Amino acid sequence: MVTFLYLDKGRTYTVKETKRPGDDYLLNPTEFKAVVDNDGTCTLKNNDETVSQVVNADAGVITLNKKGNDNGPLSGVTFELKNEAGEVIQTQITGDNGQLVFADVPMGSYTIVETAAPDPYAVSADVTKVTLSRGASQKVTVSRVNALSQVVFHKRGIITETCAGDPQHAPLEGAVYGLYKDPECAAEPVYTAVSGNPGDGCKVVFTGVARGTWYVKEITAPQHYMLDTTVYKAVVDSDGHFDGLANLDDTKVADNHVVDAAVTTDIVLKKVNEQKPDEVLPGSTYGLFKKAAKALPAQARSFSFFGTESAAETEDESEWQQIAEATTGQDGYLRFEGVLMGVEYSIRELKAPEGSHVSEKPVNIKFGINEAGEPVIESIDLGLADPSDPNSPPTATVDPETGEIVWLEPSIVAEISKTDMNANLLAGARLRITVKDGSGVYIPLTQADGQPAEWVSGEQPETFVKLMKIGKDYRLEEIEAPSGYKLAAPVDFTVRTPEQGVGPGENLTEQVVLKNELTSFFISKTTINGTDELPGAVLAVYETAGDGSIACDEDGNEIVAKTTTGENLSWTSGKEMKKIEGLPAGTYVLRETTAPDGYEVAEEITFTLVPDGTVAVGGKTCEGNIVRMQDKPAAETGTPDVPDKPQTSSSDHPDANNGAATGIAGSVSPATFWGVLALLSVAALLVCSIVVWRRKRW
């Protein structure tokens, strides 16, 4: 209770608390009126309302400890205490001990906001919320730590090839940057920093940077990357905050990322004919492949080629991935632009030009940088036929002057052989190659000179280079068979590349063989209506002239036919049919020069040996390919004029060769025979008549 004594009656006094009852209470700021009436009664009023008691509000205390980047006390940091309405009720600054106190704070909820920090500390954007209530939460202590001002940006590097399309970049470790006060960056940098590890985004961090405008420039680029000579602006504002890099014209750097271009080079490939290296080949399609690597190009494998070492690169075990594709032009060249250093590439042929096979082996290549900073081939696998033999044929070579890869393309080679059934080469066959067109019809194959692929076989196989195409259907046809051989049936073939391709120096050749059989037919000598062969007949086959008569040599001698095997076709029939092989196609005359004993000489037979090996007489094909000549027995006349010896034919007496239509002929014509027989009969009748007459007289 508060008591005031000796107050005058009829007067009004002002009552105000001048000292709070303790640290846990706030001083009551209200001014009360004490009214003393005429009878001496005193009434305490607040705005005309009678007050029976005065209540003190609880007092709260908020203590804040501020530390710096080194975890020591940080002085000079300004804080504001705001109530729930956002009104600032107190402002305090940390002292040398890094502490400040918000005292006599009424119970309630508050926020503590940092508004200023000493250079080179950044004003923290953190907001601390505090609630005061009677009891344990009436006094609260909070701690805050300030960070030094920083200039931070991300370093990235190009990781894709120009030929692969839109450039892509990834965090790049190991770039060294300087922070300068002058825009020319001529003096020594005030701060330096190195881009960190990829897990943290490869940040470049300058810490403890004073407020003001700074300039950033790259000092050293990571291995396999080009130095970025661009100067960037970095502004640390009055609160010690950095809002990202800007260009000198104050345009912001996109995403606060600074990107280094990679050191690159081009893969230049020249495609030539393996058999004719001076001939360039357009239209060959290649793919560029690379393996995904866990390490960046900056962490490439050691450059043993240059005698230096670098961090080892760890590759995953994934398959090669195609990143680009290119096709050789009319000059035989293609180019994969902008390939990276320290990355192993594989060049593989995807599609061969017309007339060529796809190469089996790839060429693997990796580029590095020499001491002069120039891109060079660090390692290359030229796709040797035998990787264990450095002298084995390569898929490609490298031009020592230009560094170009010269790819040796295996051509499609077709070797056409014309042989007999014993695989002996045959000359003299007229051959041609046809190709199936879109409608399924075989048409003549045209060579580069516009002429059809047609030739006469010789003593060696015929070779065609780059004439045929992969997957096309071809047909080897014989127009005219060699002398003494049947016309062979066509041979169809399709040129295909092995699934794995054709290796260097493999000299893959499409072997096509067209085999010919000797012409073969039989000559049978039998009796009329007989089936068994008739031995003893002397027979011969004669060549014919253009008019169908028997051909004669310069001396007028009839020419006996001869087979390609060297046999003269003159023989005596035996118990087996005569087999004739190797007689050239044409028209011939079969003549019996001497008939067996007791048989008449048969009529000559003209027959034709067709190119396909069949034999025809009188335009009709002989059954079984057999030319049949039949003899009939000689007539027994019983007169001295009929000789008892083998019958022979003579070309000087045409009548001697006239036979029946069946091919049967004799030395005496049927009319003569029957005439003689009639005379003999008349004579016999006369003799008999004379004998009978004499007997009657006797």
LODOVEX-518462 format. One line per 8 residues: number of its first residue (from 0); for each residue x, y, z of C-alpha. Coordinates in Angstrom, 1 decimal, m for minus. Example, Ala and Ser with C-alpha at 12.3 -4.5 7.8 and 13.67 -1.06 7.14 Angstrom:
0	12.3,m4.5,7.8 | 13.7,m1.1,7.1 $
//
This chain:
0	0.0,0.0,0.0 | 1.1,3.5,m0.8 | 0.2,6.3,1.7 | 0.4,10.0,1.2 | m0.1,12.1,4.4 | m1.1,15.7,5.1 | m2.9,16.4,1.8 | m4.9,19.6,1.6 $
8	m8.7,19.3,1.4 | m10.3,20.3,m1.9 | m7.2,19.8,m3.9 | m6.2,17.4,m6.7 | m2.8,15.8,m6.9 | m0.9,13.9,m9.7 | 0.4,10.4,m8.7 | 3.1,8.8,m10.8 $
16	5.4,5.7,m10.2 | 9.0,6.8,m10.1 | 10.6,3.6,m9.3 | 9.5,0.1,m10.3 | 9.1,m2.4,m7.5 | 11.9,m4.7,m8.9 | 13.8,m5.9,m12.0 | 11.0,m8.3,m12.7 $
24	8.5,m5.5,m13.1 | 8.1,m2.6,m15.4 | 7.7,1.0,m14.2 | 4.0,1.8,m14.5 | 3.9,4.8,m16.9 | 0.3,5.8,m16.0 | m0.3,9.2,m14.3 | m3.2,9.0,m11.8 $
32	m5.2,11.8,m10.2 | m5.6,11.9,m6.4 | m8.7,13.9,m5.5 | m9.1,15.1,m1.9 | m12.7,16.2,m1.1 | m13.7,18.7,1.6 | m14.2,16.1,4.2 | m10.6,14.9,3.7 $
40	m11.5,11.7,1.7 | m8.9,10.9,m1.1 | m9.9,9.1,m4.3 | m7.4,7.8,m6.9 | m8.7,8.2,m10.4 | m7.5,7.3,m13.9 | m9.3,9.3,m16.5 | m12.2,10.0,m14.1 $
48	m12.4,6.3,m13.2 | m11.8,5.4,m9.6 | m8.8,3.2,m9.1 | m8.6,0.9,m6.1 | m5.2,m0.6,m6.9 | m2.3,0.0,m9.3 | m0.8,m3.1,m11.1 | 2.8,m3.3,m12.4 $
56	3.4,m5.3,m15.6 | 6.0,m8.1,m15.6 | 9.4,m7.0,m17.1 | 11.3,m9.3,m19.5 | 14.9,m9.3,m20.6 | 16.4,m10.5,m23.9 | 20.2,m11.0,m24.0 | 21.8,m11.5,m27.4 $
64	25.4,m12.8,m27.9 | 26.9,m12.1,m31.3 | 29.9,m14.0,m32.7 | 31.9,m13.5,m35.8 | 33.3,m15.9,m38.5 | 36.2,m16.8,m36.1 | 33.7,m17.7,m33.3 | 34.8,m14.7,m31.3 $
72	32.6,m11.9,m30.0 | 31.6,m9.5,m32.7 | 31.0,m5.8,m31.8 | 29.2,m3.1,m33.7 | 26.3,m5.2,m34.9 | 23.0,m3.3,m34.7 | 19.7,m5.1,m33.9 | 16.1,m4.0,m33.7 $
80	13.5,m5.5,m31.5 | 10.1,m5.5,m33.1 | 6.7,m6.3,m31.6 | 4.0,m8.3,m33.3 | 2.8,m5.2,m35.0 | 6.2,m4.8,m36.6 | 7.0,m1.7,m34.6 | 10.5,m1.2,m33.5 $
88	10.5,m1.0,m29.7 | 14.2,m1.0,m29.0 | 17.5,m0.7,m31.0 | 20.7,m2.0,m29.5 | 24.4,m2.5,m30.7 | 26.6,m5.2,m29.6 | 29.5,m4.1,m27.4 | 33.1,m5.3,m27.3 $
96	32.0,m8.5,m25.7 | 29.6,m9.1,m28.6 | 26.6,m8.7,m26.3 | 23.5,m6.5,m26.1 | 20.5,m6.5,m23.9 | 16.9,m5.7,m24.6 | 15.7,m4.8,m21.0 | 12.3,m4.0,m19.6 $
104	10.5,m5.8,m22.4 | 6.9,m6.5,m21.7 | 5.6,m10.0,m21.9 | 4.7,m11.0,m25.5 | 6.2,m12.2,m28.8 | 8.9,m10.3,m30.6 | 11.3,m10.5,m33.5 | 15.0,m9.6,m33.5 $
112	16.3,m8.3,m36.8 | 19.9,m7.4,m37.7 | 20.2,m4.1,m39.5 | 23.9,m3.4,m39.7 | 27.2,m5.2,m39.4 | 30.8,m4.1,m39.5 | 32.8,m4.5,m42.7 | 33.7,m7.2,m44.0 $
120	30.7,m8.9,m42.3 | 27.5,m9.3,m44.1 | 24.3,m8.3,m42.5 | 22.5,m11.5,m41.6 | 19.1,m11.9,m43.1 | 18.1,m14.3,m40.3 | 15.2,m13.3,m38.1 | 15.0,m14.5,m34.5 $
128	11.6,m14.9,m32.9 | 11.3,m14.6,m29.1 | 8.3,m15.0,m26.8 | 8.4,m13.7,m23.2 | 6.1,m14.9,m20.4 | 6.1,m14.8,m16.6 | 8.3,m17.3,m15.0 | 11.0,m19.3,m16.8 $
136	10.6,m17.5,m20.1 | 10.7,m14.0,m18.6 | 14.4,m13.7,m19.3 | 15.7,m15.1,m22.7 | 19.3,m15.3,m24.1 | 19.9,m15.8,m27.8 | 23.1,m16.3,m29.9 | 23.8,m15.2,m33.5 $
144	26.8,m15.8,m35.7 | 27.7,m13.5,m38.6 | 29.3,m14.7,m41.8 | 31.9,m12.7,m43.6 | 30.9,m11.1,m46.9 | 31.5,m13.4,m49.8 | 31.7,m13.2,m53.6 | 30.5,m16.6,m54.8 $
152	29.8,m18.0,m58.3 | 29.8,m21.4,m60.0 | 32.5,m22.6,m62.4 | 31.5,m24.8,m65.3 | 33.1,m26.2,m68.3 | 31.9,m27.4,m71.8 | 31.7,m31.2,m71.8 | 30.2,m31.8,m75.2 $
160	31.6,m31.7,m78.7 | 30.6,m29.1,m81.2 | 29.5,m31.9,m83.6 | 27.3,m33.3,m80.9 | 24.8,m30.4,m81.1 | 23.8,m27.9,m78.4 | 26.7,m27.4,m76.0 | 26.4,m28.7,m72.5 $
168	28.5,m27.9,m69.5 | 29.1,m29.4,m66.0 | 30.8,m28.2,m62.8 | 34.5,m27.6,m63.5 | 37.1,m28.1,m60.7 | 40.5,m26.4,m60.5 | 40.0,m23.0,m62.1 | 41.9,m20.2,m60.3 $
176	40.4,m16.7,m60.1 | 41.6,m13.4,m58.8 | 39.5,m10.6,m57.2 | 40.8,m7.1,m58.2 | 40.0,m3.5,m57.3 | 40.8,m2.2,m60.8 | 38.8,m3.1,m63.9 | 41.9,m3.7,m65.9 $
184	43.0,m6.4,m63.4 | 46.6,m5.1,m63.9 | 47.7,m5.2,m60.3 | 48.1,m8.2,m58.1 | 44.7,m9.7,m57.1 | 43.5,m8.8,m53.6 | 42.0,m12.2,m53.2 | 42.4,m15.5,m55.0 $
192	40.1,m18.5,m55.1 | 39.9,m21.9,m56.8 | 36.8,m23.6,m58.0 | 35.9,m26.4,m55.6 | 34.7,m30.0,m55.9 | 31.9,m31.1,m58.2 | 29.8,m32.3,m55.3 | 29.5,m28.7,m54.2 $
200	28.9,m27.4,m57.7 | 32.5,m26.3,m58.2 | 31.9,m22.9,m56.5 | 34.5,m20.1,m56.6 | 34.3,m18.4,m53.2 | 36.1,m15.2,m52.1 | 35.5,m14.7,m48.4 | 35.8,m11.6,m46.2 $
208	35.4,m9.2,m49.1 | 34.9,m5.6,m48.1 | 32.0,m3.6,m49.3 | 32.4,m2.0,m52.7 | 32.9,m2.9,m56.4 | 35.3,m5.6,m57.3 | 36.5,m7.2,m60.6 | 36.9,m10.9,m61.2 $
216	39.1,m12.6,m63.8 | 40.4,m16.1,m64.4 | 44.1,m16.6,m63.7 | 44.5,m20.3,m64.5 | 42.2,m22.6,m66.5 | 41.9,m26.3,m65.7 | 43.7,m28.8,m67.9 | 42.2,m29.1,m71.3 $
224	40.2,m25.9,m71.0 | 40.8,m22.5,m72.5 | 41.5,m19.5,m70.2 | 38.5,m17.1,m70.0 | 39.8,m13.6,m70.5 | 36.5,m12.0,m69.7 | 36.5,m9.5,m66.7 | 33.4,m9.6,m64.6 $
232	32.1,m7.1,m62.0 | 31.3,m8.2,m58.4 | 29.5,m5.6,m56.1 | 29.3,m6.1,m52.4 | 26.6,m3.8,m51.2 | 26.3,m1.7,m47.9 | 24.9,m4.7,m46.1 | 27.9,m6.9,m47.2 $
240	25.7,m8.8,m49.6 | 26.7,m10.1,m53.1 | 24.0,m10.5,m55.7 | 25.9,m12.3,m58.4 | 28.4,m11.5,m61.1 | 27.7,m9.0,m63.8 | 29.4,m8.0,m67.0 | 31.1,m4.7,m67.2 $
248	28.0,m3.3,m68.8 | 26.1,m4.3,m65.6 | 24.1,m7.1,m67.3 | 23.8,m10.1,m65.1 | 25.8,m13.3,m65.8 | 23.2,m16.0,m66.4 | 22.6,m18.2,m63.4 | 25.8,m16.8,m61.9 $
256	27.7,m19.5,m63.8 | 31.0,m18.8,m65.6 | 31.7,m21.3,m68.3 | 35.1,m22.2,m69.7 | 35.3,m23.4,m73.3 | 37.2,m26.6,m73.8 | 40.3,m26.9,m75.9 | 39.0,m28.7,m79.0 $
264	40.2,m29.9,m82.3 | 38.5,m31.5,m85.3 | 38.7,m35.1,m86.5 | 39.3,m34.9,m90.2 | 38.8,m38.2,m92.1 | 39.5,m38.9,m95.7 | 37.9,m42.0,m97.3 | 39.8,m43.8,m100.0 $
272	39.7,m47.1,m101.8 | 41.8,m49.8,m100.1 | 42.8,m51.2,m103.5 | 43.3,m47.8,m105.1 | 44.3,m45.3,m102.4 | 44.2,m42.4,m104.9 | 40.5,m42.9,m105.4 | 38.4,m41.0,m102.8 $
280	35.0,m42.3,m101.8 | 32.0,m40.1,m101.2 | 28.8,m41.3,m99.4 | 30.4,m43.2,m96.5 | 28.6,m42.6,m93.2 | 30.5,m42.7,m89.9 | 29.4,m42.5,m86.3 | 31.5,m40.8,m83.5 $
288	31.3,m42.7,m80.2 | 32.6,m42.1,m76.7 | 32.3,m43.7,m73.4 | 30.7,m42.0,m70.5 | 33.3,m41.1,m67.9 | 32.9,m40.5,m64.1 | 35.8,m38.0,m64.2 | 35.7,m34.7,m66.1 $
296	38.0,m34.0,m69.0 | 40.1,m32.0,m66.6 | 41.0,m35.2,m64.9 | 42.2,m37.0,m67.9 | 44.5,m40.0,m67.9 | 48.2,m39.5,m67.6 | 49.9,m38.1,m70.7 | 52.7,m40.6,m71.0 $
304	53.1,m39.5,m74.6 | 54.4,m36.1,m73.4 | 56.3,m37.5,m70.4 | 53.9,m35.8,m67.9 | 51.4,m37.2,m65.5 | 48.0,m36.0,m64.4 | 45.1,m37.3,m62.3 | 43.9,m40.7,m63.4 $
312	40.5,m40.9,m65.0 | 38.0,m43.6,m64.0 | 35.6,m44.7,m66.7 | 32.4,m46.6,m66.1 | 31.7,m49.9,m67.9 | 28.9,m48.6,m70.1 | 28.7,m49.3,m73.8 | 30.1,m46.8,m76.3 $
320	27.5,m44.1,m77.0 | 27.1,m42.5,m80.4 | 27.3,m38.7,m80.2 | 27.6,m37.6,m83.8 | 27.3,m38.8,m87.4 | 28.8,m37.5,m90.6 | 29.0,m38.6,m94.3 | 32.0,m38.2,m96.6 $
328	31.4,m35.6,m99.4 | 32.3,m35.7,m103.0 | 35.9,m35.0,m102.1 | 35.9,m38.0,m99.8 | 36.2,m35.9,m96.6 | 34.2,m35.6,m93.4 | 34.8,m33.7,m90.2 | 33.8,m34.2,m86.6 $
336	34.1,m30.7,m85.2 | 35.1,m29.7,m81.7 | 36.2,m32.9,m80.1 | 37.6,m32.6,m76.5 | 41.0,m33.3,m75.1 | 41.7,m36.3,m72.9 | 38.5,m38.1,m74.1 | 38.8,m41.4,m76.0 $
344	36.7,m41.5,m79.1 | 35.8,m44.4,m81.4 | 35.1,m43.8,m85.1 | 33.0,m46.5,m86.7 | 31.7,m46.9,m90.2 | 27.9,m47.2,m90.2 | 27.2,m47.3,m93.9 | 29.6,m48.0,m96.8 $
352	29.4,m46.2,m100.1 | 28.1,m48.0,m103.1 | 30.6,m50.7,m104.3 | 32.2,m51.0,m100.8 | 32.0,m53.1,m97.7 | 31.5,m51.7,m94.2 | 34.8,m51.8,m92.4 | 34.9,m54.3,m89.5 $
360	37.2,m52.5,m87.1 | 36.8,m49.0,m85.6 | 39.6,m46.4,m85.2 | 40.0,m45.2,m81.6 | 41.7,m41.9,m80.9 | 42.4,m39.6,m78.0 | 43.8,m36.1,m78.2 | 46.0,m34.2,m75.7 $
368	47.9,m30.9,m75.5 | 51.6,m30.7,m76.1 | 54.0,m28.3,m74.4 | 53.2,m25.6,m76.8 | 49.5,m25.8,m75.8 | 48.5,m27.3,m79.2 | 46.2,m30.2,m79.6 | 47.9,m33.4,m80.8 $
376	47.0,m37.0,m81.1 | 47.9,m38.6,m77.8 | 47.0,m42.1,m78.7 | 45.4,m43.9,m81.6 | 44.3,m47.4,m82.5 | 44.3,m47.7,m86.2 | 42.2,m50.9,m86.3 | 45.0,m53.3,m87.1 $
384	44.0,m56.6,m88.6 | 46.0,m58.3,m85.9 | 46.3,m56.0,m82.8 | 49.3,m58.1,m81.6 | 51.2,m57.5,m84.9 | 52.0,m53.8,m85.5 | 52.9,m54.6,m89.1 | 49.5,m56.1,m89.9 $
392	47.2,m54.1,m92.3 | 45.5,m51.1,m90.7 | 41.9,m49.9,m91.1 | 43.3,m46.4,m91.5 | 46.5,m44.4,m91.5 | 47.4,m40.9,m90.3 | 48.8,m38.4,m92.8 | 52.0,m37.2,m91.1 $
400	51.7,m33.7,m92.7 | 48.0,m32.9,m92.1 | 47.1,m35.2,m89.3 | 44.2,m36.4,m91.3 | 42.9,m40.0,m90.8 | 43.0,m41.8,m94.1 | 40.5,m44.6,m94.0 | 41.1,m47.5,m96.3 $
408	37.8,m48.8,m97.5 | 37.4,m52.5,m98.6 | 35.8,m52.6,m102.0 | 33.3,m55.1,m103.2 | 35.3,m57.5,m105.3 | 33.6,m60.2,m107.4 | 35.6,m62.9,m109.0 | 33.8,m64.7,m111.8 $
416	35.2,m68.1,m112.8 | 34.2,m70.3,m115.7 | 35.2,m73.9,m115.1 | 34.5,m77.4,m116.2 | 33.1,m79.9,m113.8 | 36.6,m80.6,m112.5 | 37.2,m77.0,m111.6 | 39.5,m76.3,m114.5 $
424	39.2,m72.8,m115.9 | 37.5,m72.7,m119.3 | 38.2,m70.0,m121.9 | 35.9,m69.0,m124.7 | 32.6,m68.7,m122.9 | 30.6,m65.6,m123.5 | 29.2,m64.4,m120.2 | 27.3,m61.5,m118.8 $
432	26.0,m60.2,m115.5 | 22.4,m59.0,m115.0 | 20.8,m57.3,m112.0 | 17.2,m57.6,m110.7 | 15.4,m54.3,m111.1 | 12.5,m53.0,m109.0 | 9.9,m55.0,m110.9 | 11.9,m58.2,m110.4 $
440	13.2,m58.4,m114.0 | 16.9,m59.1,m114.6 | 18.4,m56.4,m116.8 | 22.0,m56.0,m118.0 | 24.4,m54.7,m115.4 | 26.1,m51.5,m116.6 | 29.7,m50.7,m115.9 | 31.2,m47.3,m115.1 $
448	32.0,m46.7,m118.7 | 28.3,m47.3,m119.6 | 29.0,m50.7,m121.3 | 27.2,m53.9,m120.1 | 29.1,m56.3,m117.9 | 29.7,m58.8,m120.7 | 32.9,m60.6,m121.6 | 34.5,m63.8,m123.0 $
456	36.2,m66.0,m120.4 | 39.9,m66.4,m120.5 | 42.6,m68.3,m118.8 | 42.1,m66.3,m115.6 | 38.9,m65.5,m113.6 | 37.3,m62.1,m114.4 | 37.5,m59.7,m111.5 | 35.1,m56.8,m111.0 $
464	35.8,m54.1,m108.4 | 33.1,m51.8,m107.0 | 30.7,m52.8,m109.7 | 28.1,m54.4,m107.4 | 26.2,m53.2,m104.5 | 25.4,m54.7,m101.1 | 22.0,m56.5,m101.0 | 21.4,m56.4,m104.8 $
472	20.4,m59.6,m106.6 | 22.6,m60.5,m109.6 | 22.6,m63.3,m112.2 | 25.6,m64.7,m114.0 | 24.4,m65.9,m117.5 | 26.2,m67.8,m120.2 | 25.4,m66.4,m123.6 | 27.6,m68.8,m125.5 $
480	29.3,m71.9,m124.1 | 32.9,m72.9,m124.9 | 33.3,m75.3,m127.8 | 32.3,m78.8,m126.8 | 30.4,m77.7,m123.7 | 26.7,m77.4,m122.9 | 25.3,m74.0,m122.2 | 25.3,m73.7,m118.4 $
488	22.3,m72.7,m116.4 | 22.4,m69.2,m114.8 | 23.8,m68.7,m111.3 | 22.0,m66.2,m109.0 | 24.0,m64.5,m106.3 | 23.6,m61.6,m103.8 | 26.5,m59.6,m102.5 | 26.5,m59.3,m98.7 $
496	28.8,m57.8,m96.1 | 29.5,m60.1,m93.2 | 27.7,m59.0,m90.0 | 30.9,m57.9,m88.4 | 32.1,m56.1,m91.5 | 35.3,m56.6,m93.5 | 38.7,m56.3,m91.9 | 41.7,m54.5,m93.2 $
504	43.7,m56.4,m95.8 | 41.1,m59.2,m95.7 | 40.5,m58.8,m99.5 | 37.1,m60.3,m99.2 | 36.1,m61.6,m102.7 | 32.7,m62.7,m103.8 | 33.5,m66.0,m105.6 | 31.0,m66.9,m108.3 $
512	31.6,m70.0,m110.3 | 29.7,m71.1,m113.4 | 30.5,m74.7,m114.3 | 30.1,m76.3,m117.7 | 29.5,m79.9,m118.6 | 30.9,m81.4,m121.8 | 28.2,m82.0,m124.4 | 27.3,m85.6,m124.1 $
520	25.1,m87.9,m126.3 | 25.1,m91.5,m127.6 | 25.1,m93.1,m131.0 | 23.4,m96.5,m131.1 | 23.9,m99.1,m133.8 | 21.3,m101.8,m133.8 | 19.4,m104.1,m136.2 | 15.9,m103.3,m137.4 $
528	13.6,m103.8,m134.4 | 16.6,m104.9,m132.4 | 17.6,m103.6,m129.0 | 21.1,m105.0,m128.7 | 24.0,m103.1,m130.1 | 25.3,m104.4,m133.4 | 29.1,m104.6,m133.4 | 31.3,m104.3,m136.4 $
536	29.9,m101.3,m138.1 | 32.5,m98.7,m139.1 | 31.0,m95.3,m138.4 | 32.1,m91.7,m138.6 | 30.7,m88.3,m137.8 | 31.4,m85.5,m140.3 | 31.3,m81.8,m140.0 | 28.9,m80.0,m142.3 $
544	29.2,m76.9,m144.4 | 26.9,m73.9,m144.4 | 24.6,m75.6,m147.0 | 24.3,m78.7,m144.9 | 26.6,m80.8,m147.0 | 29.6,m82.6,m145.6 | 32.5,m80.1,m145.1 | 35.8,m80.7,m146.9 $
552	39.3,m79.4,m146.3 | 41.5,m77.6,m148.8 | 42.4,m80.9,m150.4 | 38.8,m81.9,m150.9 | 38.9,m84.5,m148.1 | 35.8,m84.8,m146.0 | 36.3,m83.5,m142.5 | 35.7,m86.0,m139.7 $
560	34.4,m84.3,m136.6 | 36.6,m84.0,m133.6 | 35.7,m83.4,m129.9 | 37.3,m80.8,m127.7 | 39.0,m83.7,m125.9 | 40.9,m84.5,m129.1 | 38.9,m87.6,m130.2 | 38.4,m88.1,m133.9 $
568	34.8,m89.4,m134.3 | 35.5,m92.5,m136.4 | 35.0,m95.9,m134.8 | 33.7,m99.4,m135.1 | 30.6,m100.2,m133.2 | 30.8,m102.5,m130.3 | 28.4,m104.1,m127.8 | 27.8,m100.7,m126.1 $
576	26.5,m97.5,m127.4 | 29.1,m95.0,m128.4 | 29.2,m92.1,m125.9 | 30.5,m88.8,m127.5 | 31.6,m86.1,m125.1 | 32.9,m82.6,m125.9 | 31.6,m82.3,m129.4 | 30.9,m78.6,m130.2 $
584	27.3,m77.6,m130.8 | 26.4,m77.7,m134.5 | 25.0,m79.9,m137.3 | 26.8,m83.2,m138.3 | 26.4,m86.2,m140.5 | 26.6,m89.7,m139.2 | 27.7,m92.2,m141.8 | 28.2,m95.9,m141.8 $
592	31.1,m96.6,m144.1 | 31.1,m100.4,m143.6 | 28.2,m102.5,m142.4 | 28.8,m105.7,m140.4 | 28.8,m109.0,m142.2 | 25.3,m109.8,m143.4 | 24.0,m106.3,m143.1 | 23.4,m103.6,m145.5 $
600	25.0,m100.1,m145.1 | 22.5,m97.7,m143.5 | 21.4,m94.4,m144.8 | 23.3,m91.3,m143.6 | 21.7,m89.4,m140.7 | 22.0,m85.6,m140.3 | 21.7,m84.5,m136.6 | 22.1,m81.3,m134.7 $
608	23.8,m80.9,m131.4 | 22.0,m77.9,m129.7 | 24.0,m75.6,m127.4 | 22.1,m76.9,m124.3 | 23.5,m80.4,m125.1 | 20.4,m82.0,m126.6 | 20.5,m83.8,m129.9 | 17.8,m83.5,m132.6 $
616	17.2,m85.3,m135.9 | 14.8,m83.8,m138.4 | 13.9,m81.1,m135.9 | 12.9,m83.6,m133.3 | 14.8,m84.1,m130.1 | 16.2,m87.6,m129.8 | 14.8,m89.6,m126.9 | 17.5,m90.2,m124.3 $
624	19.8,m88.0,m126.3 | 20.5,m91.0,m128.5 | 21.1,m90.9,m132.2 | 19.9,m94.3,m133.5 | 21.1,m95.9,m136.7 | 19.6,m99.3,m137.7 | 20.9,m101.9,m140.2 | 18.8,m104.5,m142.0 $
632	20.1,m107.9,m143.1 | 21.6,m108.1,m146.6 | 19.4,m109.9,m149.2 | 20.4,m113.5,m150.3 | 20.0,m113.5,m154.2 | 21.8,m116.9,m154.9 | 23.5,m115.4,m158.0 | 27.1,m114.9,m158.7 $
640	26.5,m111.2,m159.0 | 25.7,m110.9,m155.3 | 28.9,m110.7,m153.4 | 29.2,m112.6,m150.1 | 31.2,m110.0,m148.1 | 30.5,m106.9,m146.0 | 28.6,m104.1,m147.7 | 30.4,m100.8,m148.1 $
648	29.2,m97.4,m149.0 | 30.8,m95.1,m151.5 | 30.3,m91.4,m152.0 | 31.1,m91.9,m155.7 | 27.8,m93.9,m156.2 | 24.9,m92.0,m154.8 | 22.5,m94.9,m155.3 | 24.5,m97.0,m152.9 $
656	23.5,m94.6,m150.1 | 19.8,m94.4,m150.9 | 17.9,m96.0,m148.0 | 14.5,m96.2,m146.6 | 12.9,m93.3,m144.6 | 13.6,m95.4,m141.5 | 17.3,m94.9,m141.9 | 17.7,m98.5,m143.4 $
664	19.7,m98.8,m146.7 | 21.4,m101.6,m149.0 | 23.7,m101.9,m152.0 | 20.8,m103.2,m154.3 | 17.6,m101.2,m154.6 | 14.3,m103.0,m153.9 | 13.1,m102.5,m157.6 | 16.1,m104.3,m159.0 $
672	15.8,m107.0,m156.4 | 12.2,m107.8,m157.3 | 12.8,m107.5,m161.0 | 15.6,m110.1,m160.8 | 13.4,m112.4,m158.8 | 10.6,m112.1,m161.4 | 12.9,m113.1,m164.2 | 14.2,m116.1,m162.3 $
680	10.5,m117.1,m161.7 | 9.7,m116.9,m165.4 | 12.8,m119.0,m166.3 | 11.8,m121.6,m163.8 | 8.3,m121.9,m165.3 | 9.7,m122.3,m168.7 | 12.0,m125.1,m167.6 | 9.1,m126.9,m165.8 $
688	6.9,m126.6,m169.0 | 9.6,m128.2,m171.2 | 10.1,m131.1,m168.8 | 6.3,m131.8,m168.7 | 6.0,m131.7,m172.5 | 8.9,m134.2,m173.0 | 7.4,m136.7,m170.4 | 4.1,m136.6,m172.3 $
696	5.9,m137.5,m175.6 | 7.8,m140.2,m173.9 $
//
